[in-house]
Amino acid sequence: AEKLRRNGLETGHISVFMHTSRFEAGPACSASRTVHLPETSADTLDLVRAAQTGARAIFREGFRYAKAGIVMDRPGRVPPSGVAEAVIGFLGRVGLRTP
C-alpha cells in the first residue's frame, strides 16, 4: 500500500490465492478469490480487510497450503508492501494456518 501511495496509484480489487504443493502426497486444493473494493484505494486498512475477506472465503481446513499470495492488478502495477505480511499474521492469529 505504501508503494501504491508513493507512486500515486490505487486499486479497485484484490485477488487472493492459496494452493497446496503439487509435489506432496495428500489432498490437493487450489483456490482464488477476487474482492472488489467499494471505491479505489491505496489505504493499508482497506487492502488488508479485502485480503482477509478473500482469504476467509477460500480457506479450507485439512489442507497443507504451500503458497498464498495477493495480487493487485493495475496499470503500472506495484508489488504490495506489508499487505501480504499482515494477511499471514492475521491467518496465524485466527488459527487458519495449517501445521
ROFI-72539 format. One line per 10 residues: number of its first residue (from 1); for each residue x, y, z of N, C-alpha, C, O. Coordinates in nm, 4 decimals, decimal comma. Example, Ala and Ser with C-alpha at 12.3 -4.5 7.8 and 13.67 -1.06 7.14 Angstrom:
residues 2
1> 1,3190/-0,5690/0,7800/1,2300/-0,4500/0,7800/1,3200/-0,3300/0,7800/1,4236/-0,3319/0,8465 ~ 1,2850/-0,2250/0,7080/1,3670/-0,1060/0,7140/1,2900/0,0030/0,7870/1,3409/0,1138/0,8039
***
This chain:
residues 99
1> 0,0827/-0,1178/0,0000/0,0000/0,0000/0,0000/0,0878/0,1251/0,0000/0,0558/0,2245/-0,0652 ~ 0,1975/0,1194/0,0728/0,2884/0,2331/0,0784/0,3432/0,2669/-0,0600/0,3506/0,3837/-0,0981 ~ 0,3812/0,1644/-0,1339/0,4350/0,1876/-0,2688/0,3262/0,2375/-0,3637/0,3528/0,3195/-0,4516 ~ 0,2042/0,1881/-0,3459/0,0947/0,2403/-0,4279/0,0812/0,3899/-0,4049/0,0753/0,4686/-0,4993 ~ 0,0765/0,4277/-0,2767/0,0619/0,5695/-0,2441/0,1803/0,6509/-0,2966/0,1618/0,7588/-0,3528 ~ 0,3007/0,5994/-0,2784/0,4210/0,6706/-0,3221/0,4162/0,6996/-0,4722/0,4656/0,8028/-0,5177 ~ 0,3567/0,6081/-0,5486/0,3505/0,6243/-0,6939/0,2174/0,6814/-0,7417/0,1914/0,6875/-0,8618 ~ 0,1341/0,7226/-0,6481/0,0065/0,7830/-0,6853/-0,0912/0,6858/-0,7468/-0,1751/0,7251/-0,8279 ~ -0,0818/0,5575/-0,7091/-0,1699/0,4552/-0,7641/-0,2701/0,4082/-0,6596/-0,2468/0,4196/-0,5393 ~ -0,3807/0,3557/-0,7074/-0,4823/0,2935/-0,6231/-0,5298/0,1676/-0,6923/-0,5067/0,1482/-0,8117
11> -0,5966/0,0821/-0,6161/-0,6528/-0,0394/-0,6753/-0,8000/-0,0495/-0,6389/-0,8432/0,0014/-0,5355 ~ -0,8750/-0,1145/-0,7234/-1,0176/-0,1335/-0,7000/-1,0522/-0,2760/-0,6638/-1,1671/-0,3062/-0,6315 ~ -0,9526/-0,3650/-0,6690/-0,9775/-0,5035/-0,6323/-0,8474/-0,5718/-0,5908/-0,7379/-0,5333/-0,6318 ~ -0,8640/-0,6736/-0,5088/-0,7533/-0,7543/-0,4572/-0,7856/-0,8993/-0,4913/-0,8962/-0,9461/-0,4640 ~ -0,6912/-0,9701/-0,5502/-0,7072/-1,1138/-0,5740/-0,6205/-1,1886/-0,4735/-0,5018/-1,1600/-0,4584 ~ -0,6817/-1,2845/-0,4053/-0,6132/-1,3657/-0,3045/-0,6110/-1,5090/-0,3560/-0,7108/-1,5581/-0,4087 ~ -0,4966/-1,5763/-0,3407/-0,4893/-1,7164/-0,3830/-0,4140/-1,7980/-0,2792/-0,3345/-1,7445/-0,2020 ~ -0,4401/-1,9275/-0,2785/-0,3633/-2,0218/-0,1970/-0,3755/-2,1589/-0,2607/-0,4779/-2,1933/-0,3196 ~ -0,2674/-2,2375/-0,2474/-0,2723/-2,3726/-0,3018/-0,1750/-2,4637/-0,2283/-0,0797/-2,4187/-0,1647 ~ -0,2021/-2,5919/-0,2391/-0,1148/-2,6930/-0,1815/-0,0024/-2,7220/-0,2806/-0,0062/-2,6782/-0,3956
21> 0,0972/-2,7962/-0,2342/0,2097/-2,8311/-0,3210/0,1697/-2,9425/-0,4160/0,1082/-3,0408/-0,3748 ~ 0,2039/-2,9275/-0,5409/0,1758/-3,0345/-0,6369/0,2746/-3,1489/-0,6221/0,2558/-3,2548/-0,6819 ~ 0,3801/-3,1292/-0,5430/0,4828/-3,2312/-0,5252/0,4597/-3,3198/-0,4028/0,5222/-3,4251/-0,3908 ~ 0,3718/-3,2793/-0,3126/0,3466/-3,3569/-0,1912/0,2245/-3,4456/-0,2085/0,1279/-3,4100/-0,2760 ~ 0,2319/-3,5632/-0,1450/0,1163/-3,6529/-0,1439/0,0117/-3,5936/-0,0501/0,0446/-3,5142/0,0380 ~ -0,1107/-3,6310/-0,0687/-0,2176/-3,5817/0,0172/-0,3193/-3,5041/-0,0634/-0,3060/-3,4880/-0,1847 ~ -0,4215/-3,4563/0,0062/-0,5277/-3,3843/-0,0640/-0,4754/-3,2541/-0,1257/-0,3914/-3,1849/-0,0682 ~ -0,5269/-3,2241/-0,2424/-0,4848/-3,1037/-0,3139/-0,5965/-2,9999/-0,3121/-0,7151/-3,0327/-0,3117 ~ -0,5552/-2,8756/-0,3111/-0,6523/-2,7663/-0,3138/-0,5864/-2,6455/-0,3794/-0,4713/-2,6129/-0,3502 ~ -0,6590/-2,5807/-0,4666/-0,6129/-2,4570/-0,5277/-0,7349/-2,3664/-0,5395/-0,8361/-2,4048/-0,5980
31> -0,7249/-2,2469/-0,4841/-0,8402/-2,1572/-0,4857/-0,7941/-2,0129/-0,4954/-0,6832/-1,9780/-0,4549 ~ -0,8813/-1,9306/-0,5497/-0,8547/-1,7869/-0,5537/-0,9875/-1,7132/-0,5455/-1,0931/-1,7682/-0,5768 ~ -0,9800/-1,5911/-0,5040/-1,0997/-1,5080/-0,4932/-1,0594/-1,3640/-0,5177/-0,9579/-1,3176/-0,4657 ~ -1,1380/-1,2941/-0,5959/-1,1167/-1,1520/-0,6169/-1,2198/-1,0752/-0,5366/-1,3397/-1,1016/-0,5451 ~ -1,1716/-0,9803/-0,4589/-1,2582/-0,8965/-0,3765/-1,2556/-0,7565/-0,4358/-1,1495/-0,6960/-0,4510 ~ -1,3728/-0,7062/-0,4688/-1,3846/-0,5727/-0,5266/-1,4081/-0,4721/-0,4142/-1,4965/-0,4902/-0,3304 ~ -1,3292/-0,3680/-0,4138/-1,3448/-0,2617/-0,3148/-1,4580/-0,1686/-0,3577/-1,4804/-0,1497/-0,4773 ~ -1,5297/-0,1101/-0,2611/-1,6390/-0,0183/-0,2977/-1,5893/0,1005/-0,3790/-1,6611/0,1510/-0,4653 ~ -1,4669/0,1455/-0,3521/-1,4037/0,2513/-0,4313/-1,2544/0,2246/-0,4324/-1,2026/0,1574/-0,3431 ~ -1,1852/0,2762/-0,5318/-1,0416/0,2516/-0,5389/-0,9729/0,3076/-0,4152/-1,0158/0,4077/-0,3579
41> -0,8638/0,2396/-0,3750/-0,7964/0,2789/-0,2525/-0,6502/0,2378/-0,2566/-0,6115/0,1450/-0,3277 ~ -0,5698/0,3094/-0,1786/-0,4318/0,2715/-0,1518/-0,4122/0,2669/-0,0004/-0,2992/0,2650/0,0482 ~ -0,5236/0,2652/0,0742/-0,5201/0,2622/0,2197/-0,4919/0,1201/0,2678/-0,5610/0,0260/0,2288 ~ -0,3902/0,1050/0,3522/-0,3499/-0,0272/0,4007/-0,4666/-0,1000/0,4662/-0,4873/-0,2185/0,4401 ~ -0,5428/-0,0320/0,5499/-0,6540/-0,0959/0,6204/-0,7577/-0,1504/0,5218/-0,8059/-0,2624/0,5385 ~ -0,7921/-0,0723/0,4197/-0,8874/-0,1191/0,3181/-0,8349/-0,2434/0,2469/-0,9090/-0,3391/0,2249 ~ -0,7060/-0,2412/0,2109/-0,6481/-0,3526/0,1365/-0,6370/-0,4778/0,2226/-0,6623/-0,5882/0,1744 ~ -0,5997/-0,4623/0,3488/-0,5902/-0,5777/0,4383/-0,7285/-0,6371/0,4630/-0,7440/-0,7592/0,4630 ~ -0,8276/-0,5535/0,4837/-0,9646/-0,6049/0,5034/-1,0122/-0,6827/0,3817/-1,0724/-0,7891/0,3959 ~ -0,9860/-0,6313/0,2633/-1,0257/-0,7012/0,1412/-0,9525/-0,8342/0,1294/-1,0126/-0,9351/0,0927
51> -0,8230/-0,8350/0,1602/-0,7449/-0,9587/0,1536/-0,7949/-1,0600/0,2557/-0,8014/-1,1792/0,2256 ~ -0,8299/-1,0155/0,3749/-0,8831/-1,1053/0,4773/-1,0159/-1,1657/0,4322/-1,0407/-1,2845/0,4528 ~ -1,1001/-1,0844/0,3712/-1,2285/-1,1335/0,3200/-1,2051/-1,2437/0,2166/-1,2709/-1,3477/0,2204 ~ -1,1128/-1,2211/0,1257/-1,0813/-1,3220/0,0241/-1,0228/-1,4477/0,0853/-1,0597/-1,5584/0,0460 ~ -0,9316/-1,4325/0,1815/-0,8688/-1,5491/0,2461/-0,9723/-1,6320/0,3218/-0,9701/-1,7549/0,3151 ~ -1,0617/-1,5666/0,3928/-1,1664/-1,6396/0,4662/-1,2567/-1,7178/0,3700/-1,3009/-1,8284/0,4011 ~ -1,2828/-1,6596/0,2547/-1,3743/-1,7223/0,1587/-1,3153/-1,8480/0,0953/-1,3901/-1,9390/0,0598 ~ -1,1839/-1,8552/0,0804/-1,1259/-1,9689/0,0083/-1,0559/-2,0703/0,0985/-1,0280/-2,1817/0,0542 ~ -1,0267/-2,0348/0,2239/-0,9549/-2,1266/0,3119/-1,0409/-2,2478/0,3445/-1,1599/-2,2344/0,3730 ~ -0,9805/-2,3662/0,3403/-1,0486/-2,4917/0,3756/-0,9609/-2,5682/0,4738/-0,8409/-2,5844/0,4513
61> -1,0205/-2,6148/0,5818/-0,9488/-2,6947/0,6820/-0,9001/-2,8245/0,6192/-0,9594/-2,8753/0,5240 ~ -0,7909/-2,8772/0,6742/-0,7435/-3,0083/0,6336/-0,6421/-3,0098/0,5202/-0,5964/-3,1166/0,4795 ~ -0,6069/-2,8942/0,4697/-0,5091/-2,8874/0,3616/-0,3803/-2,8245/0,4122/-0,3828/-2,7345/0,4962 ~ -0,2680/-2,8724/0,3606/-0,1373/-2,8153/0,3938/-0,0991/-2,7198/0,2810/-0,0355/-2,7589/0,1831 ~ -0,1392/-2,5950/0,2968/-0,1122/-2,4957/0,1931/0,0374/-2,4682/0,1827/0,1058/-2,4508/0,2835 ~ 0,0862/-2,4647/0,0610/0,2279/-2,4401/0,0358/0,2531/-2,2952/-0,0049/0,3631/-2,2432/0,0140 ~ 0,1518/-2,2304/-0,0605/0,1718/-2,0950/-0,1096/0,0409/-2,0175/-0,1013/-0,0671/-2,0711/-0,1262 ~ 0,0534/-1,8910/-0,0659/-0,0607/-1,7995/-0,0654/-0,0088/-1,6631/-0,1067/0,1077/-1,6305/-0,0838 ~ -0,0947/-1,5843/-0,1670/-0,0496/-1,4531/-0,2090/-0,1628/-1,3598/-0,2427/-0,2804/-1,3963/-0,2405 ~ -0,1235/-1,2378/-0,2740/-0,2178/-1,1311/-0,3048/-0,1697/-1,0620/-0,4321/-0,0502/-1,0381/-0,4491
71> -0,2628/-1,0301/-0,5207/-0,2299/-0,9609/-0,6446/-0,3196/-0,8383/-0,6559/-0,4415/-0,8469/-0,6411 ~ -0,2571/-0,7248/-0,6822/-0,3316/-0,6017/-0,7095/-0,2990/-0,5633/-0,8532/-0,1908/-0,5114/-0,8805 ~ -0,3901/-0,5880/-0,9437/-0,3660/-0,5584/-1,0849/-0,4054/-0,4148/-1,1164/-0,5205/-0,3745/-1,0996 ~ -0,3080/-0,3401/-1,1617/-0,3292/-0,2017/-1,2038/-0,2276/-0,1698/-1,3120/-0,1195/-0,2287/-1,3135 ~ -0,2588/-0,0792/-1,4014/-0,1537/-0,0313/-1,4912/-0,0398/0,0250/-1,4075/-0,0649/0,1000/-1,3132 ~ 0,0826/-0,0084/-1,4387/0,1946/0,0350/-1,3578/0,1967/-0,0366/-1,2250/0,2290/0,0216/-1,1215 ~ 0,1613/-0,1654/-1,2293/0,1491/-0,2490/-1,1095/0,2701/-0,2320/-1,0169/0,3845/-0,2276/-1,0621 ~ 0,2417/-0,2227/-0,8854/0,3458/-0,2107/-0,7836/0,3266/-0,3242/-0,6848/0,2146/-0,3447/-0,6380 ~ 0,4324/-0,3998/-0,6505/0,4163/-0,5078/-0,5532/0,3637/-0,4561/-0,4204/0,4027/-0,3478/-0,3768 ~ 0,2740/-0,5328/-0,3540/0,2211/-0,4882/-0,2251/0,3310/-0,4837/-0,1200/0,4176/-0,5711/-0,1165
81> 0,3279/-0,3825/-0,0348/0,4258/-0,3687/0,0717/0,3559/-0,3798/0,2054/0,2829/-0,2889/0,2448 ~ 0,3768/-0,4889/0,2753/0,3175/-0,5064/0,4069/0,1828/-0,5752/0,4061/0,1417/-0,6282/0,5093 ~ 0,1119/-0,5767/0,2939/-0,0205/-0,6365/0,2913/-0,0119/-0,7877/0,3088/-0,0857/-0,8445/0,3893 ~ 0,0773/-0,8539/0,2345/0,0898/-0,9994/0,2468/0,1294/-1,0383/0,3881/0,0752/-1,1343/0,4430 ~ 0,2234/-0,9653/0,4482/0,2651/-0,9967/0,5851/0,1499/-0,9796/0,6822/0,1353/-1,0589/0,7753 ~ 0,0679/-0,8774/0,6623/-0,0466/-0,8547/0,7505/-0,1481/-0,9679/0,7390/-0,2051/-1,0107/0,8394 ~ -0,1709/-1,0165/0,6176/-0,2660/-1,1272/0,5989/-0,2113/-1,2546/0,6623/-0,2854/-1,3268/0,7289 ~ -0,0834/-1,2831/0,6427/-0,0237/-1,4021/0,7024/-0,0324/-1,3938/0,8547/-0,0636/-1,4931/0,9204 ~ -0,0055/-1,2775/0,9103/-0,0187/-1,2587/1,0549/-0,1610/-1,2796/1,1018/-0,1841/-1,3416/1,2056 ~ -0,2567/-1,2283/1,0258/-0,3976/-1,2472/1,0601/-0,4351/-1,3945/1,0582/-0,5017/-1,4425/1,1500
91> -0,3928/-1,4677/0,9537/-0,4234/-1,6111/0,9452/-0,3683/-1,6846/1,0663/-0,4343/-1,7738/1,1195 ~ -0,2496/-1,6488/1,1102/-0,1905/-1,7118/1,2279/-0,2679/-1,6807/1,3539/-0,2894/-1,7690/1,4370 ~ -0,3106/-1,5549/1,3697/-0,3841/-1,5148/1,4906/-0,5183/-1,5832/1,5032/-0,5620/-1,6127/1,6144 ~ -0,5847/-1,6092/1,3920/-0,7171/-1,6713/1,3989/-0,7098/-1,8230/1,3812/-0,8126/-1,8899/1,3708 ~ -0,5869/-1,8771/1,3779/-0,5710/-2,0218/1,3724/-0,5971/-2,0847/1,2373/-0,6295/-2,2033/1,2311 ~ -0,5844/-2,0103/1,1291/-0,6101/-2,0653/0,9965/-0,4885/-2,1266/0,9315/-0,4990/-2,1835/0,8229 ~ -0,3718/-2,1163/0,9959/-0,2530/-2,1820/0,9393/-0,2603/-2,3301/0,9642/-0,3082/-2,3756/1,0681 ~ -0,2129/-2,4035/0,8687/-0,2082/-2,5487/0,8860/-0,0679/-2,5880/0,9317/0,0283/-2,5173/0,9018 ~ -0,0546/-2,7004/1,0041/0,0771/-2,7400/1,0548/0,1753/-2,7707/0,9446/0,2901/-2,8054/0,9721
***
